Amino acid sequence: MAALIHTLAVAEHLSFYRAAQALGTSQSSVSARIRALELDLGVALFDRNTRGVRLTEAGRRFVDQVHDAMDILDRAIKDAGMRAEGEEGELRVGVHALTAGCFLDRLLERFHDEYPSVRLHITEGTARNAQSMVREGKLDLAFMAGAYELPDLNSRIIWRDRLVVALPAKHSLVKRLDVEWRQLAEETFLVRHGGTGPQAHDLIVARAAGRWLTPVIQRFDVGRSALLSMIAAGHGISVFAEDSTVANTANVTFLPIRDETEPIPFSAVWSPRNRDPALLNLLTLATKMGRSRPKPDSR
């Protein structure tokens, strides 16, 4: 490597003396290293005469190739350093839902701004599927509704959000400031098969248990937008985290549920075997943003 560096220096300065000065070594040392390299290669890299030094044709081609190799090596070193710092690479992230302006949307946008060389692959699905994909190594991290204590996975509550009910704009309850669960007992609830649908289903059943008959719950294999369109058309109602309602939704009104006393936790789940620095950076940013987020009302 030293011989290559000396060769590049002489090629740049076209002088053994000036190259030695630039390298902080002796002219004899530079000459000796290059002479040894020429012997190893079996070609003369420089023409030497009393008027100075110039590259031979073989020397010019050799120096061009060394420059290219040095650029590749330098880039490899920088890439390795960026990966070690979590500033480059890929992350596969599972989400329960992603709507414009919600916490997850802001988090992923900010992460991209701070780590533009980390490519994010986003997958939406249920909590159960996300956990399986994390275990199988198909996801690096999953954000899901609820608090978790999983023996084989790490989890951390990142933020909390208030539960709201989504009603058609013409519903008799929309003029109220809030509602109670008992007022929803005879409603038809619409929930998704995917996303947070299974958790919404279980929550509705749990709130009715021992108090009144379980409401009618219809499940659909649709996305969030389609579900809201069904609510707007008057086919039923549903429950959402308040943060997911920031996007404008025509003909749907969201009201807080007064007797839902605790906000809903949302957690990050990942494998303890995953030591990707980019994952740590995303977790650190998520925790920081979650702590600075205003606390939701828990009326």
WOVEN-V919033 format. One record per residue. N is the residue number from 1. OMEGA is omega in whole degrees, -180 to 180 (* if undefined). D_FIRST is the distance of its C-alpha to the first C-alpha in Angstrom with 1 decimal. Layout:
n = <N:N>
omega = <OMEGA:OMEGA>
d_first = <D_FIRST:D_FIRST>
//
This chain:
n = <1:2:3:4:5:6:7:8:9:10:11:12:13:14:15:16:17:18:19:20:21:22:23:24:25:26:27:28:29:30:31:32:33:34:35:36:37:38:39:40:41:42:43:44:45:46:47:48:49:50:51:52:53:54:55:56:57:58:59:60:61:62:63:64:65:66:67:68:69:70:71:72:73:74:75:76:77:78:79:80:81:82:83:84:85:86:87:88:89:90:91:92:93:94:95:96:97:98:99:100:101:102:103:104:105:106:107:108:109:110:111:112:113:114:115:116:117:118:119:120:121:122:123:124:125:126:127:128:129:130:131:132:133:134:135:136:137:138:139:140:141:142:143:144:145:146:147:148:149:150:151:152:153:154:155:156:157:158:159:160:161:162:163:164:165:166:167:168:169:170:171:172:173:174:175:176:177:178:179:180:181:182:183:184:185:186:187:188:189:190:191:192:193:194:195:196:197:198:199:200:201:202:203:204:205:206:207:208:209:210:211:212:213:214:215:216:217:218:219:220:221:222:223:224:225:226:227:228:229:230:231:232:233:234:235:236:237:238:239:240:241:242:243:244:245:246:247:248:249:250:251:252:253:254:255:256:257:258:259:260:261:262:263:264:265:266:267:268:269:270:271:272:273:274:275:276:277:278:279:280:281:282:283:284:285:286:287:288:289:290:291:292:293:294:295:296:297:298:299>
omega = <-180:180:179:179:178:179:179:-180:179:178:180:-174:-175:-180:176:-178:-179:177:179:178:-179:-178:-179:179:-178:179:-180:179:178:-179:-178:-179:-178:178:179:179:179:178:179:-177:-178:178:174:180:-177:166:-179:173:-175:-179:179:-175:172:-180:169:178:177:179:179:179:-180:-179:178:-180:177:177:180:-180:179:177:179:179:180:179:179:179:179:180:180:178:179:178:179:179:-180:-178:179:178:-179:174:177:-171:176:180:177:178:179:179:-177:175:-180:-177:-179:179:179:180:-176:177:179:178:178:178:-176:-179:-174:-179:175:-178:-179:174:-173:177:178:180:-180:179:-178:180:-179:178:179:-178:175:179:-177:-179:179:174:175:-174:177:173:-176:179:177:174:-171:169:-174:-174:-175:-179:172:177:-180:174:-177:179:178:-177:-179:177:178:176:178:-177:171:-176:-179:-179:-176:-177:-170:-180:180:176:178:-180:173:-179:-177:179:-178:-171:-176:180:171:180:176:178:-180:170:-177:178:179:-178:180:179:176:178:-178:179:-180:179:-178:-178:179:-172:177:-177:177:-180:179:179:174:179:179:-177:-176:177:-177:175:-178:-178:179:179:179:177:178:177:179:-179:175:-178:-180:-180:176:179:-179:166:-175:-177:-178:-178:-175:178:-179:179:-177:173:174:178:179:180:175:178:-170:-176:169:-164:-177:176:-178:176:174:-170:168:-180:-180:-179:176:179:-178:-177:180:180:178:176:179:179:179:178:180:179:180:180:179:-180:179:-180:-178:-179:177:-180:180:173:175:-176:*>
d_first = <0.0:3.8:5.4:5.2:6.4:8.7:9.9:10.8:12.5:14.5:15.4:16.7:18.7:19.5:19.6:17.5:19.8:19.5:15.7:15.8:18.4:16.6:13.6:16.1:15.3:17.2:17.5:17.5:14.1:12.7:14.9:14.1:10.3:11.3:14.3:12.6:10.5:13.9:15.6:13.5:14.2:17.7:18.0:18.1:16.0:18.2:21.8:22.5:26.1:28.2:28.3:24.6:21.5:21.3:19.3:20.7:21.6:18.9:16.4:17.9:17.6:14.0:13.1:15.5:13.9:10.4:12.5:14.3:11.5:10.2:13.9:14.5:11.9:13.4:16.8:16.3:15.4:18.4:20.6:20.0:20.9:24.0:25.1:24.8:27.1:29.4:28.8:27.9:29.4:32.9:36.1:39.3:42.2:45.8:48.6:52.4:53.0:51.4:53.6:52.9:52.9:53.0:50.9:48.5:48.2:47.4:44.9:42.9:43.0:41.8:39.0:37.9:38.0:35.9:33.4:33.5:30.4:32.3:34.5:38.0:40.1:43.7:46.3:49.9:52.0:54.3:53.3:53.9:51.6:48.9:49.0:48.7:45.7:43.9:44.7:43.4:40.2:41.3:41.5:39.2:42.1:45.8:48.2:51.8:55.2:56.4:55.2:53.7:53.4:51.5:50.6:47.4:46.1:45.4:47.7:48.2:51.0:49.5:52.6:56.4:58.7:62.4:64.2:66.3:68.7:68.5:71.9:73.3:74.2:77.9:78.0:80.7:78.4:76.1:78.3:77.6:74.9:73.9:75.2:75.8:74.9:78.6:79.1:76.6:78.2:80.0:77.2:75.1:71.5:68.8:65.4:62.4:61.2:57.6:55.9:58.0:61.1:61.4:61.1:63.6:66.0:65.8:66.4:69.5:70.9:70.2:71.9:75.0:75.3:78.6:79.6:80.5:79.9:76.4:76.2:75.6:71.8:70.7:67.1:65.4:62.2:61.3:58.8:59.6:60.7:63.2:64.5:65.2:66.9:69.2:70.0:70.8:73.1:75.0:74.1:73.3:71.3:68.0:66.0:62.6:60.4:61.2:57.6:57.6:60.7:59.0:58.9:62.2:64.4:67.6:70.8:69.3:70.1:68.1:70.0:69.0:70.7:72.6:72.8:69.1:68.5:64.8:62.0:59.9:56.5:53.4:50.5:46.9:46.2:42.9:41.6:40.4:37.7:36.2:33.5:32.0:31.2:32.7:35.9:36.0:35.7:38.5:40.7:40.1:41.1:44.1:45.3:45.1:46.9:49.5:50.3:50.8:53.0:56.8:58.7:61.1:64.8:66.1:69.8>
//
